[in-house]
Amino acid sequence: MKDFTVDSTVKPEVEAFFDEATNTISYIVKDPASDACAIVDSVMDIDYAAGRITYDHADAMIARVQERGLTLEWIIETHVHADHLSAAPYIQQKLGGKIGIGSKITVVQDTFGKVFNEGTEFQRDGSQFDALFEDGDTYQIGGMTAVALYTPGHTPACMVHVIGDAAFVGDTLFMPDGGSARADFPGGDAGQLYDSIQRVLALPDETRLFMCHDYGPNGRDIQWETTVGEEKEHNIHVGQGKTKEEFVKFRTERDAGLAMPKLIIPSLQVNMRAGDMPKDHDGKPTLKVPVNVL
């Protein structure tokens, strides 16, 4: 993996938006020296039982960007989420900006293109996205330089985005009392996840870490911001120098008992298309339910 440098003197303004239905945190990340911003891990609302899509969560973020007079330059997906649907194309239609994800999206598209029996019309080259990031790639948000770090393990396409003194970790880490994400999805790997977490923990201790999910373990209030130092000291799965062997054993045993996320079937179909709904032969938005595959 590539070496990289970040300017930790740059301190982006970060505003969080919590989606209670999926326990997802989305972010507006603003350049402190300009009106430029990015949105990270947006959410599209779905009533799965009714087959109804709405945009309340995305509309709240759009309204905030407009209220502040910001210019949206990037819509970032840290990975292909299995527990919520992305609102990236809806936000792009309203505000502009480029949709970016890790280049290994092609691996995810190939894997789940087969799971959902997608036809040849489904492109597996990542062309649904505006930018495919390789490890160490940089991009600009106003005057801020963001760095995309390849952090596989939860999925093959996971990336952590480091922007100044802030890092958006997707599902690579949870809050210290939440530990880490599962590694048993197709293409996941507990050993890779451990190595990826170590890469994040190699950032300066004062680096702010922003989670994609929080579930309020033991009844505490929802939280989404911590630091590298706090994770190194207190993370229940990898803190205090836990070894790779210890982590892999624990993670593998724990994952074996976990149920599939409630929204995995619609989420994967939509998110591997950069947030667009799949269509039937008549062009109508339609989701498939593969049986006994996941």
Backbone as a ProteinNet text record, in pm:
[ID]
protein_1_A
[PRIMARY]
MKDFTVDSTVKPEVEAFFDEATNTISYIVKDPASDACAIVDSVMDIDYAAGRITYDHADAMIARVQERGLTLEWIIETHVHADHLSAAPYIQQKLGGKIGIGSKITVVQDTFGKVFNEGTEFQRDGSQFDALFEDGDTYQIGGMTAVALYTPGHTPACMVHVIGDAAFVGDTLFMPDGGSARADFPGGDAGQLYDSIQRVLALPDETRLFMCHDYGPNGRDIQWETTVGEEKEHNIHVGQGKTKEEFVKFRTERDAGLAMPKLIIPSLQVNMRAGDMPKDHDGKPTLKVPVNVL
[TERTIARY]
83.6	0	87.1	35.6	114.2	136.3	252.5	272.6	191.9	159.6	79.4	112.4	82.1	97.4	-32.2	-64.9	-181.6	-139.8	-210.1	-183.9	-281.3	-237.5	-327.4	-352.4	-288.6	-319.8	-451.9	-497.4	-626.5	-735.8	-832.6	-938	-1074.5	-1120.3	-1249.5	-1364.4	-1465.9	-1588.5	-1674.2	-1715	-1789.1	-1925.2	-2030.3	-2166.4	-2227.1	-2279	-2329.6	-2481.9	-2533.4	-2677.2	-2704.4	-2775.9	-2800.7	-2933.3	-2930.5	-3051.2	-3089.3	-3196.1	-3235.2	-3277.6	-3337.1	-3387.5	-3275.6	-3157.2	-3046.1	-2922.6	-2932	-2818.2	-2694.9	-2721.9	-2615.8	-2591.2	-2465.2	-2429.9	-2371.7	-2432.3	-2383.7	-2322.1	-2236	-2161.6	-2157.5	-2165.7	-2123.3	-1986.5	-1888.6	-1750.2	-1712.5	-1689.3	-1666.3	-1522	-1469.3	-1338.4	-1349.9	-1269.3	-1282.5	-1243.7	-1173.2	-1124.5	-1207	-1315.3	-1397.8	-1538.4	-1624.4	-1760.5	-1772.7	-1660.6	-1662.7	-1690.5	-1762	-1790.4	-1802.7	-1807	-1836	-1943.3	-2014.9	-2108.5	-2055.5	-2053.6	-2001.4	-2114.1	-2135.1	-2225.7	-2368.6	-2430.4	-2569.2	-2665.8	-2790.4	-2893.6	-3019	-3070.8	-3202.4	-3298.8	-3414.1	-3509.8	-3589.1	-3612.5	-3692.9	-3786.7	-3909.8	-4005.2	-4006.7	-3924.9	-3902.7	-4030.7	-4108.4	-4231.5	-4329.6	-4331.4	-4424.2	-4362.1	-4230	-4162.9	-4166.8	-4146.4	-4158.7	-4028.4	-3982.9	-3860.6	-3897.2	-3830.7	-3847.1	-3709.4	-3704.4	-3575.4	-3564.8	-3631.1	-3629.2	-3487.4	-3409.3	-3273.1	-3187.5	-3194.6	-3116	-3162.2	-3292.9	-3345.3	-3294.6	-3279.1	-3227.1	-3083.3	-3002.8	-2864.8	-2860	-2944.5	-2950.8	-2989.6	-3091.1	-3135.9	-3024.5	-2946.4	-2836.7	-2728.4	-2694	-2595	-2644	-2770.3	-2825.6	-2836.4	-2878.3	-2892.1	-2759	-2650.4	-2517.7	-2450.3	-2514	-2456.5	-2331.2	-2328.1	-2209.4	-2214.1	-2097.8	-2084.5	-2042.5	-2126.8	-2096.1	-2004	-1884.7	-1788.3	-1778.2	-1802.3	-1789.8	-1901.4	-1946.4	-2038.3	-1964	-1916.7	-1825.1	-1899	-1872.1	-1917.5	-1794.3	-1792	-1676	-1669.5	-1785.1	-1789.8	-1931.1	-1953.7	-2088.4	-2161.9	-2246.6	-2314.3	-2415.6	-2425.9	-2521.4	-2638	-2641.9	-2745.6	-2824.1	-2789.6	-2871.6	-2849.9	-2943	-2936.1	-2877	-2791.6	-2729.5	-2825.3	-2819.7	-2897.7	-2809.9	-2693.6	-2596.3	-2653.4	-2721.1	-2769.1	-2876.8	-2958.2	-3060.7	-2995.1	-2894.1	-2822	-2748.1	-2687.4	-2614.3	-2707.3	-2827.2	-2924.6	-2960.7	-2965.8	-3005.4	-2889.6	-2767.5	-2656.4	-2531.4	-2528.1	-2405.9	-2306.4	-2179	-2074.1	-2047.5	-1931.6	-1892.2	-1910.5	-1956.4	-1973.7	-1847.6	-1785.2	-1661.4	-1667.9	-1596.6	-1588.3	-1455.1	-1416.1	-1293	-1298.9	-1185.3	-1180.7	-1220.8	-1211.6	-1249.5	-1400.7	-1475.3	-1618.1	-1642.1	-1546.4	-1562.9	-1569.7	-1496	-1500.7	-1638.2	-1690.5	-1823	-1929.7	-1917.8	-2015.9	-2013.6	-1895.3	-1885.4	-1946.8	-1916.8	-1967.9	-2119.7	-2174.3	-2318.4	-2397.9	-2329.4	-2394.4	-2438.1	-2356.3	-2390.8	-2499.2	-2486.6	-2585.9	-2725.6	-2736.6	-2866.7	-2899.6	-2816.2	-2841	-2866.7	-2778.7	-2791.2	-2750.2	-2815.3	-2784.5	-2662.4	-2632.9	-2515.5	-2529.9	-2652.5	-2670.8	-2615.9	-2595.1	-2536.6	-2385.5	-2332.9	-2189.7	-2115.4	-2008.8	-1929.2	-1792.4	-1785	-1657.8	-1652.1	-1752.6	-1755.7	-1797.4	-1845.4	-1875.3	-1997.1	-2071.8	-2184.5	-2136.4	-2009.5	-1950.8	-1866.5	-1849.9	-1769.9	-1621.2	-1583.8	-1441.9	-1423.4	-1320	-1281.9	-1144.1	-1136.5	-1011.9	-924.3	-796.9	-695.5	-633.9	-565.5	-501.3	-405.2	-422.7	-334.8	-375.5	-481.8	-528.6	-573.7	-556.7	-600.2	-704.6	-785.4	-881.4	-901.7	-953.9	-966.1	-1109.4	-1124.1	-1250	-1215.4	-1237.8	-1187.2	-1035.9	-981.3	-837.1	-786.6	-877.8	-836.9	-801.1	-695.6	-659.7	-706.4	-790.3	-837.6	-757.8	-731.2	-656.9	-745.8	-755.1	-832.3	-738.8	-762.3	-679.3	-756.3	-694.1	-757.2	-757.3	-876.9	-890.7	-987.7	-952.5	-1043.7	-1057.6	-1152.8	-1175.8	-1324.2	-1391.1	-1537.4	-1596.9	-1550.5	-1581.9	-1453.7	-1449.1	-1329.3	-1308.9	-1412.1	-1403.7	-1395.6	-1373.2	-1372.5	-1253.2	-1279.2	-1173.6	-1203.4	-1097.6	-1106.2	-1060.2	-1135.8	-1101.9	-1048.3	-922.3	-855.2	-853.6	-914	-925.9	-875.3	-753.9	-694.2	-679.8	-731.3	-718.8	-837.2	-918.1	-1037.4	-1029.3	-1079	-1084.1	-1222.8	-1278.4	-1411.8	-1393	-1422.5	-1374.1	-1473.2	-1592.6	-1689.4	-1718.2	-1710.7	-1733.6	-1603.3	-1490.6	-1363.1	-1352.5	-1404.9	-1405.4	-1540.5	-1574.5	-1685	-1626.4	-1713.7	-1668.5	-1595.5	-1509	-1429.6	-1510.7	-1630.2	-1710.8	-1794.7	-1784	-1853.7	-1761.7	-1631.4	-1533.4	-1511.9	-1555.5	-1529.4	-1648.8	-1647.5	-1756.5	-1729.7	-1833.3	-1823.9	-1736.9	-1687.1	-1599.1	-1640.5	-1768.3	-1813.2	-1896.6	-1911.8	-1979.2	-1890.7	-1948.8	-1865	-1752.1	-1629.8	-1514.6	-1457.3	-1523.2	-1471.4	-1362.3	-1280.8	-1170.5	-1126.4	-1135.3	-1103.7	-957.5	-867.6	-726.4	-699	-760.3	-747.2	-803.5	-916.5	-978.1	-884.2	-820.9	-724.4	-612	-556.5	-448.2	-495.5	-617	-672.1	-690.8	-740	-757	-622.1	-519.8	-386.8	-338.9	-377.2	-339.9	-406.2	-531.4	-600.8	-537.7	-504.2	-448.4	-305.3	-244.4	-111.8	-118.2	-238.6	-254.4	-221.3	-191.9	-162.3	-273.6	-236.5	-332.7	-446.5	-417.6	-520.5	-615.2	-593.3	-681.7	-824.4	-917.1	-1059	-1111	-1179	-1236.5	-1388.5	-1448.9	-1593.9	-1651.3	-1743.3	-1801.1	-1913.8	-1938.4	-2054.3	-2176.9	-2152.7	-2264.3	-2235.9	-2342.8	-2332.9	-2465.6	-2458.1	-2577.2	-2599.8	-2524	-2544.1	-2529.5	-2412.8	-2395.6	-2427.3	-2489	-2520.9	-2608.6	-2687.3	-2785.5	-2732.9	-2606.2	-2555.4	-2613.5	-2603.1	-2648.7	-2565.7	-2626	-2556.5	-2438.8	-2323.8	-2202.5	-2140.1	-2060.9	-1999.3	-1858.8	-1807.2	-1673.5	-1583.8	-1464	-1362.9	-1227.4	-1119.6	-986	-906.8	-799	-709.6	-658.6	-618.7	-567.7	-668.6	-793.7	-898.5	-920.7	-918.5	-937.9	-821.8	-700.4	-583.9	-590	-639.5	-641.3	-762.6	-879.1	-1002.2	-1086.2	-1051.2	-1136.3	-1141.4	-1260.9	-1277.3	-1232.7	-1215.9	-1173.9	-1026.6	-970.4	-831.7	-743.1	-799.5	-721.4	-623.6	-534.2	-437.1	-348.3	-322.7	-227.5	-274.5	-404.4	-452.4	-390.7	-355.1	-285.2	-382.2	-326.4	-405.2	-472.4	-400.3	-456.4	-576	-563.3	-674.3	-795.2	-770.2	-879.5	-950.2	-873	-932.4	-1016.8	-968.3	-1044.8	-1176	-1166.5	-1286.4	-1384.9	-1334.6	-1420.8	-1490.5	-1416.9	-1473.4	-1582.9	-1557.8	-1657.9	-1781.2	-1759.4	-1873.4	-1956.7	-1889.6	-1962.8	-2050.5	-2007.6	-2083.1	-2222.1	-2241	-2369.3	-2454.5	-2407.7	-2480.2	-2581.2	-2697.9	-2797.4	-2758.7	-2813.4	-2791.1	-2859	-2799.4	-2866.4	-3003.5	-3098.7	-3236.7	-3250	-3164.3	-3177.3	-3068.6	-3004.9	-2893.2	-2936	-3053.6	-3094.7	-3120.4	-3201.2	-3214.4	-3087.2	-3014.4	-2896.5	-2791.3	-2758.2	-2653.7	-2693.4	-2818.9	-2863.1	-2854.6	-2888.8	-2887.9	-2746.5	-2673.8	-2544.6	-2436.8	-2445	-2345.8	-2372.9	-2487.1	-2521.4	-2504.4	-2428.8	-2403.8	-2529.8	-2626.5	-2748	-2866.9	-2849.4	-2962	-3039	-3170.4	-3254.2	-3240.7	-3234.4	-3240.6	-3377.9	-3383.7	-3509.3	-3546.7	-3678	-3722.7	-3720.8	-3772.8	-3767.4	-3850.7	-3945.5	-4027.8	-3972.3	-3856.4	-3794.6	-3847.2	-3922.1	-3976.8	-3879.8	-3860.7	-3773.3	-3822.4	-3734.3	-3772.9	-3654.6	-3679.7	-3576.9	-3601	-3491.5	-3499.7	-3474.2	-3525.7	-3497.6	-3440.8	-3307.7	-3251.2	-3277.4	-3305.4	-3343.9	-3227.6	-3197.8	-3095	-2957.9	-2923.3	-2793.5	-2705.5	-2759.8	-2680.8	-2674.9
-119.7	0	124.7	231.4	352	425.5	491.4	587.1	712.2	788.7	908.2	1009	1132.5	1239.8	1320.2	1368.7	1454.6	1577.8	1686.4	1811.1	1820.5	1776.8	1774	1912.8	2015.2	2151.5	2199.5	2132.4	2164.7	2095.9	2173.1	2119.8	2143.7	2048.7	2066.5	2078.5	2154.7	2161.6	2039.7	1964.7	1840.1	1849.4	1828.9	1828.1	1690.5	1628.2	1491.7	1489.9	1389.4	1366.9	1219.9	1192.9	1055	1004.9	886.8	822.4	710.4	731.1	636.9	502.1	502.2	377.2	278.6	329.1	240.6	259.9	345.8	375.6	421.9	496.2	548	694.4	735.2	876.6	922.9	1025.6	1091.3	1224.2	1276.8	1396.8	1498.8	1625.6	1736.1	1779.3	1779.4	1813.2	1939.3	2048.4	2179.1	2223.7	2277.6	2343.1	2469.3	2483.3	2602.9	2732.1	2721.4	2841.2	2877.8	2804.2	2834.5	2782.3	2792.2	2740.7	2599.4	2536.9	2403	2298.1	2193.4	2085.3	1952.2	1846.8	1711.1	1651.9	1554.3	1473.9	1331.5	1270.7	1135.1	1042.9	933.1	824.7	871.8	921.5	967.6	849.7	880.3	777.2	812.1	713.3	721.8	638.8	692.9	624.4	520.2	405	301.2	237.6	223.7	139.2	8.3	-86.8	-208.1	-289.8	-297.4	-376.1	-320.4	-187.8	-123.1	-98	-118.9	-89.7	58.4	142.8	287.8	358.5	442.9	521.6	665.9	726.2	868.4	928	1059.5	1127.3	1226.5	1199.2	1293.6	1318.5	1213.3	1227.3	1307.7	1275.1	1347.8	1492.4	1514.9	1651.1	1739.2	1681.1	1759.1	1803	1716.2	1752.6	1854.8	1835.4	1930.4	2069.2	2072.6	2200.7	2268.6	2191.7	2248.9	2305.5	2235.3	2286.1	2416	2418.9	2539.1	2654.1	2623	2724.3	2794	2716.9	2771.8	2830.1	2816.8	2868.9	2795.2	2663.7	2585	2529.9	2496.2	2432.5	2288.1	2195.5	2053.9	2007.1	1963.6	1919.2	1767.6	1697	1551.7	1486.3	1369.8	1282.7	1150.4	1123.4	1012.2	892.3	774.7	648.2	577.2	550.1	480.7	335.8	278	140.8	113.8	-5.6	-46	-94.7	-11.7	-38.9	-152.5	-234	-344.7	-319.5	-202.4	-177.7	-49.5	25.4	139.2	169.4	242.6	278.1	417.7	435	564.7	658	786.2	889.4	971.2	917	994.9	1057.9	983.1	1046.5	1151.7	1131.7	1231.7	1360.3	1349.1	1467.8	1533.6	1454.1	1509.1	1588.1	1537.6	1606.4	1742.8	1751.3	1875.8	1974.2	1920.8	2006.8	1996.2	1898.2	1876.7	1793.6	1801.4	1724.3	1592.5	1534.9	1406.6	1295.2	1179	1063	977.2	951.5	876.2	756.1	648.7	526.2	459.2	361.2	288.7	207.3	190.3	123.4	-23.7	-84.2	-224.4	-244	-137.7	-152	-254.7	-266.3	-362.4	-505.2	-534.5	-667.9	-692.2	-591	-601.7	-618.8	-540.3	-549.6	-687.6	-743.6	-876.2	-981.7	-971.4	-1069.1	-1064.2	-944.5	-934.3	-924.7	-896.4	-910.5	-1054.2	-1148.4	-1290.8	-1327	-1274.1	-1304.8	-1264.3	-1146.8	-1095	-1126.9	-1211.9	-1257.3	-1139.7	-1039.9	-922.8	-959.3	-899.8	-926.5	-851	-863.4	-797.6	-645.9	-596	-450.3	-387.4	-466.6	-413.5	-407.4	-287.2	-266.6	-298.3	-374.2	-414.4	-346.4	-228.5	-156.3	-29.8	-11.6	107	234	222.9	342.4	418.8	361.9	434.6	548.4	544.6	644.8	743	863.2	964.6	948.8	888.7	871.5	740.7	666.7	543	564.6	559.6	591.6	468.4	484.7	385.7	425.4	332.1	360.5	477.9	575.7	691.4	803.8	784.4	892.2	1011.8	1129.7	1252.5	1323.2	1405.6	1490.3	1615.1	1719.3	1848.9	1879	1933.4	1992.9	2137.2	2225.9	2362.4	2358.2	2413	2412.8	2292.8	2202.8	2085.2	1970.2	1899.8	1778.2	1656.6	1575.7	1451.7	1335.2	1236	1116.6	994.9	909.3	785.5	669.9	603.1	491	360.3	264	134.9	54.5	18.3	-50.3	-168.2	-270.7	-384.2	-468	-557.7	-649.4	-664.3	-551.9	-554.6	-584.8	-512.8	-543	-521.9	-571.1	-551.1	-407.4	-323.6	-188.5	-79.3	-115.7	-15.8	78.3	206	305.8	401	444.3	549.3	678.6	785.5	914.3	1008.3	1046.4	1134	1274.8	1367.3	1506.1	1594.6	1645.2	1723.5	1638.7	1689.8	1615.2	1522.1	1498	1413.9	1295	1180.2	1061.5	999.4	965.4	907.1	758.8	676.3	538.4	437.5	480.5	384.1	278.5	150.1	40.5	-26.5	38.9	-20	-25.8	74.3	79.5	128.8	90.4	150.5	230.2	293.3	360.6	260	306.1	212	102.3	134.5	31.6	-49.5	-16.6	-94	-189.3	-158.8	-250.8	-235.6	-335.3	-339.3	-399.7	-386.2	-438.9	-583.9	-651.2	-789.5	-802.1	-922.5	-946.3	-1071.2	-1108.5	-1234.4	-1216.9	-1093.8	-1076.6	-1132.4	-1166.4	-1212.3	-1113	-1163.4	-1075.9	-1016.3	-1036.9	-987.8	-1079.5	-1028.1	-1107.1	-1046	-1122.7	-1069.9	-1029.6	-1105.9	-1070.5	-939.8	-921.5	-794.9	-679.8	-704.3	-598.9	-556.2	-651.3	-618.3	-530.8	-569.5	-491.4	-351.1	-341.1	-210.5	-121.9	-181.8	-106.2	-54.8	-137.2	-92.7	25.9	26.8	140.1	268.9	258.6	375.1	418	320.6	352.1	404.7	397.9	456.3	606	660.1	804.7	870.4	1001.2	1068.2	1048.1	1034.1	1005	1105.8	1230.4	1334.7	1337.9	1254.5	1251.9	1220.8	1302.4	1278.3	1167.8	1069.9	960.2	970	961	972.6	840.8	783.6	653.2	663.8	553.5	545.5	492.8	416.6	359.1	363.7	371.6	352.2	297.4	204.6	135.4	156.6	246.5	275	154.8	88.3	-30.8	-1.9	-100.9	-92.9	26.3	69.8	174.2	315.7	338.3	475.7	553.5	685.7	770.2	744.1	769.3	752.2	848.9	797.1	878.1	841.8	936.2	908	965.1	1033.6	1091.1	1044.5	1001.9	966.1	1004.9	952.3	981.6	851.9	861.1	746.6	703.3	799.6	767.1	692.2	734.2	666.7	524	506.4	372.5	280.2	329.9	247.9	203.5	290.3	262.1	179.3	206.5	153.4	66	53.1	-27.2	-172.5	-223.5	-354.4	-470.9	-448.4	-556	-548.5	-428.2	-414.9	-330.7	-271.8	-185	-261.6	-185.3	-244	-349.6	-328	-414.1	-555.3	-578.9	-713.7	-764.3	-891.5	-946.2	-978.3	-994.4	-1032.1	-1166.5	-1261	-1393.5	-1386.6	-1306	-1288.6	-1227.9	-1126.7	-1057.2	-1149.7	-1221.3	-1308.1	-1417.2	-1476	-1579.9	-1523.1	-1408.2	-1346	-1306.7	-1239.5	-1186.2	-1298.4	-1406.3	-1518.4	-1586.8	-1608.2	-1673.7	-1586.1	-1457	-1367.6	-1355.7	-1343	-1326	-1445.8	-1564.9	-1687.1	-1684.8	-1602.6	-1596.8	-1476.6	-1394.2	-1271.8	-1296.3	-1233.9	-1238.5	-1140.1	-1159.9	-1065.6	-931.7	-819.7	-690.6	-689.7	-622.5	-623	-569	-473.8	-409.4	-452.2	-566.3	-604.5	-626.1	-683.9	-715.3	-588.3	-492.7	-370.3	-285.7	-283	-196.9	-232.8	-360.3	-400.3	-373.1	-399.1	-376	-228.9	-142.9	1.2	57.7	22.1	86	45.1	-75.4	-110.5	-37.5	30.8	114.7	262.9	294	432.9	501.6	423	480.8	478.9	430.5	420	291.1	297.6	178.1	90.8	-41.4	-128.9	-118.4	-146.2	-134.8	-269.4	-289.3	-409.3	-382.8	-477.5	-464.5	-347.9	-301	-186.1	-54.8	-61.2	60	103.5	17.6	51.4	7.9	92.3	54	-74.7	-174.3	-305.7	-370	-428.5	-500.3	-650.4	-727.7	-872.7	-926.1	-1044.6	-1113.4	-1251.6	-1265.5	-1397.9	-1489.6	-1615.2	-1709.3	-1804.7	-1816.7	-1910.3	-1886.1	-1758.6	-1724	-1653.3	-1552.9	-1477.9	-1554.6
0	0	0	-57.6	-75.3	55.8	65.4	172.7	141.6	244	222.8	330.6	302.6	400.8	406.3	524.1	541.1	620.1	597.4	669.1	785.4	902.9	1018.8	1076.9	1020.4	1064.6	1003.9	897.8	836.5	916.9	961.3	1047.1	981.4	902.2	836.1	935.2	896.1	974.7	939.5	1041.1	1018.3	1086.3	1008.1	1061.5	1036.4	1141.6	1133.3	1123.9	1051.9	1037.2	1067.3	1174.2	1217.7	1163.9	1102	1052.2	1148.3	1223.6	1328.4	1271.1	1151.4	1094.7	1063.9	1027.2	989.5	1076.3	1177.5	1265.3	1185.8	1079.6	993	1022.8	1020.7	1032.9	900.8	843.4	721.8	761.3	674.5	711	597.1	637.6	551.2	601.8	513.3	548.6	472.3	546.2	483.7	497.4	389.8	392.5	477.3	583.9	669.1	598.5	485.5	416.6	293.8	266.4	149.4	172.6	70.1	78	20.8	-10.6	-68.6	38.6	-0.7	93.1	20.9	99.8	51.8	140.8	87.9	166.6	168.3	286.6	303.6	351	278.1	317.1	342.3	236.3	246.3	255.1	291.4	310.8	231.1	160.1	97.5	181.3	211.7	298.3	219.6	281.9	219.2	320.9	281.2	352.9	274.6	318	239.2	223.9	330.9	326.4	224	211	118.1	-18.9	-29.6	-155.9	-190.2	-86.8	-109.1	-74.1	-166.3	-148.3	-119.5	-18.7	10.5	39.5	62	68.3	184.3	295.6	406.8	457.9	474.3	526.7	430.1	303.1	202.8	191.6	200.1	189.3	302.8	422.2	534.9	508.1	448.1	415.7	302.7	203.1	91.9	142	228.7	283.2	361.8	434.4	512.9	422.6	316.5	221	158.2	120	57.6	157	277.9	383	410.5	407.9	436.3	311.3	197.2	74.3	30.5	54.1	23.3	-119.3	-170.4	-300.5	-279	-322.8	-304.8	-417.4	-379.8	-480	-489.4	-378.8	-379.5	-298.5	-347	-274.4	-259.9	-138.8	-115.2	-55.1	-110.4	-52.3	3	132.8	189	144	107	55.7	5.8	-46.3	-87.3	38.2	90.8	217.7	202.6	306	306.8	401.3	464.7	565	541.2	437.7	399.4	252.2	194.4	53	37.9	-60	-85.3	-158.9	-122.5	-191.7	-286.1	-323.6	-400.9	-527.8	-616.3	-739.8	-716	-613	-579.3	-533.6	-448.8	-401.9	-517.1	-602	-717.3	-809.2	-828.5	-913.3	-856.1	-723	-657.4	-641.7	-618	-576.7	-663.6	-753.7	-830.6	-751.6	-790.6	-724.5	-794.4	-768	-824.9	-722.2	-769	-682.8	-690.4	-573.9	-571.3	-478.7	-518.1	-437.7	-470.6	-392.4	-417.8	-546.8	-611.5	-741.5	-734	-615	-600.9	-604.9	-630.8	-657.5	-766.1	-858.6	-968	-916.3	-808.9	-747.8	-687.5	-618.7	-558.2	-666.2	-772.8	-881.1	-946.6	-964	-1024.2	-932.2	-802.4	-705.6	-698.1	-679.2	-656.6	-786.3	-895.7	-1025.5	-1046.9	-999	-1008	-906.8	-784.2	-680.2	-724.7	-786.8	-827.9	-973.4	-1034.5	-1171.9	-1265.8	-1256.3	-1341.7	-1485.1	-1580.2	-1719.6	-1767.8	-1893.7	-1951.3	-1953.5	-1936.2	-1934.9	-1807.4	-1703.6	-1580.3	-1595.7	-1597.9	-1616.3	-1486.6	-1498.2	-1382.4	-1381.3	-1440.9	-1452.8	-1368.3	-1280.6	-1195.3	-1265.9	-1389.1	-1468.6	-1417.6	-1323.3	-1263.9	-1173.9	-1134.7	-1046.1	-1128.1	-1075.4	-1144.9	-1120.4	-1007.4	-973.5	-899	-936.8	-869.6	-809.7	-677.2	-608.1	-590.7	-622.3	-588.1	-453.5	-391.3	-263.9	-276.3	-187.4	-186.1	-278.4	-356.9	-444.5	-361.3	-416.6	-351.1	-436.7	-371	-440.2	-356.1	-417.2	-350.6	-309.8	-190.8	-145.4	-113.5	-207.4	-193.4	-184.7	-75.6	-55.7	22.3	64.2	140.9	48	82.2	9.5	88.5	27.1	87.7	31.2	117	76.6	98.2	-4.6	4.5	36.8	147.7	191.4	173.9	109.8	86.9	216.6	264	393.1	381.6	304.5	285	410.6	407.2	518.5	546.9	570	582.7	445.5	343.2	203.8	123.1	-1.2	-83.1	-129	-117.5	-173.3	-67.3	59.2	166.1	154.4	180	187.4	302.6	370.4	470.9	404.9	425.2	363.6	471.7	456.2	551.7	494.8	568.7	523.5	636.3	622.5	729.5	855.2	968.1	1093.6	1117.6	1014.5	1027.4	932.9	978.1	893.3	903.3	787.8	779.5	749.5	851.1	851.3	795.8	754.2	705.5	810.4	770.4	865.2	907	885	925.8	1078.1	1144.9	1291.5	1340.6	1463.5	1536.6	1653.3	1731.6	1852.1	1941.4	2032.3	2112.2	2180.7	2231.4	2297.7	2199.8	2069.9	1965.8	1892.2	1892.5	1836.1	1687.9	1612.5	1469.5	1397.1	1264	1182.6	1144.4	1100.3	1057.9	932.6	910	795.3	718.4	728.4	668.5	543	492.9	365.5	253.5	137.1	25.9	-3.7	-4.2	-25.7	100.5	215.7	342.6	395.5	487.1	540.9	673.3	781.2	914	926	865.6	869.6	797.9	682.3	610.2	692.5	759	839.5	951.6	1016.9	1122.9	1067.1	953.5	893.2	856.2	805.7	769.1	891.9	1000.5	1124.4	1174.1	1164.2	1207	1123.7	998.7	913.5	961.8	1002	1056.2	1188.3	1271.6	1403.2	1394.1	1276.1	1255.8	1230	1211	1197.6	1331.8	1331.7	1458.8	1562.3	1688.4	1794.4	1801.4	1766.8	1777.6	1658.1	1558.2	1441.4	1483.5	1440.2	1467.6	1375.6	1432.7	1355.4	1358.7	1240.8	1228.8	1177.1	1255.9	1227.1	1124.7	1054.9	966	1040.1	1147.8	1223.7	1373.2	1451.5	1595.5	1644.7	1738.4	1787.3	1936.7	1999.6	2141.1	2230.5	2229.1	2313.8	2459.7	2524.9	2668	2702.1	2604.3	2628.8	2630.4	2594.2	2595.1	2477.5	2483.9	2374.5	2248.9	2133.8	2006.2	1997.5	1952.2	1933.3	1799.7	1745.4	1615.5	1599.3	1698.7	1686.4	1800.7	1765	1863.1	1804.3	1858.7	1807.4	1791.9	1715.6	1702	1839.1	1921.8	2054	2138.7	2134.9	2211.6	2161.7	2029.9	1974.1	2013.5	2004.9	2040.3	2186.2	2271.6	2414.5	2456.1	2394.8	2452.1	2359	2230.8	2142.8	2191.2	2211.1	2274.7	2186	2056.2	1966.3	1927.8	1920.9	1872.4	1963.5	2066.9	2154.2	2240.9	2305.4	2398.2	2330.9	2200.4	2130.7	2103.8	2092.5	2062.3	1932.2	1929.4	1813.8	1700	1581.8	1465.7	1486.7	1545.1	1569.4	1664.5	1769.7	1864	1794.6	1713.4	1644.8	1546.2	1464.6	1363.5	1429.1	1536.1	1606.6	1660.1	1728	1784.2	1674.3	1571.4	1465.9	1390.7	1361	1287.4	1368.2	1496.2	1581.4	1598	1615.7	1634.8	1507.7	1394.1	1268.1	1236.4	1279.2	1250.6	1313.5	1416.4	1484.2	1448.9	1354.2	1319.7	1208.2	1220.7	1113.8	1003.8	884.7	775.9	807.5	766.8	785	718.5	781.1	731.5	590	553.5	422.4	324.7	348.9	263.3	118	96.2	-41	-122.6	-74.6	-154.3	-155.2	-43.9	-35	-139.3	-149.3	-242.2	-386.5	-421.3	-559.2	-597.8	-503.3	-530.1	-520.8	-417.2	-391.7	-490.8	-545.1	-647	-777.9	-786	-900.5	-868.2	-763.7	-721.4	-672.3	-621.5	-565.8	-658.9	-781.8	-874.7	-849.7	-873.3	-859	-983.3	-965.7	-1082.9	-1148.3	-1277.1	-1353.4	-1412.7	-1430	-1500.5	-1650.5	-1728.7	-1874.6	-1926.1	-1844.8	-1883	-1829.6	-1766.1	-1714.2	-1579.6	-1512	-1380.8	-1271.2	-1166.9	-1054.9	-989.9	-981.8	-931.1	-860.2	-743.7	-668.9	-678.1	-681.3	-681.6	-540.7	-513.1	-387.3	-420.1	-423.8	-447.4	-327.9	-353.4	-248.8	-218.5	-90.2	-42.8	-105.8	-121.2	-179.3	-76.7	-10	89.2	221.6
[MASK]
++++++++++++++++++++++++++++++++++++++++++++++++++++++++++++++++++++++++++++++++++++++++++++++++++++++++++++++++++++++++++++++++++++++++++++++++++++++++++++++++++++++++++++++++++++++++++++++++++++++++++++++++++++++++++++++++++++++++++++++++++++++++++++++++++++++++++++++++++++++++++++++++++++++

